[in-house]
Amino acid sequence: MSQQKKRDMQFLKAAGNGDFSALEKLMQRGGVSFWSETRIPAANVHACDGSNNNAIHYASDFGHADMVEKLISLKIDRHLANIEGYTPAMVAKNEETVRALLRGATDEQINKRNRKGFTALAKAIYDKRWDVAHAVLSL
């Protein structure tokens, strides 16, 4: 795995862990690698994993609303669907996260469906996440 890919995956993990310190370090271009004497690249903030999940999917899935806000400020696509059609709003674990994700969203973005036909609201109801469902309804 390339240095770039490693840093990108570390960036996704930091987002999922809500680790702002690691996120900041990964966004900075590194020095020279001790082992290979090559420049260490900055993480690509728009990187996705093999399932097309970006950093906002990770932060949303673990309920880090503050991290979601930071990632949105970096212009990362908050409406990106992964290979199953799930957007970050469909995997959001709490009311604060879904509100951050859908603030200013169009009806089309709010009502986007995944491959199973679920919208963010339907997924929240299916998962019995009533606070998330209420947040979606109140937009």
Secondary structure, DSSP 8 states (H G I E B T S, - for coil): --HHHHHHHHHHHHHHHT-HHHHHHHHS---B-TTT--B-----TT---TT---HHHHHHHTT-HHHHHHHHHTT--TT---TT---HHHH--SHHHHHHHHTT--HHHHT---TTS--HHHHHHHTT-HHHHHHHHT-
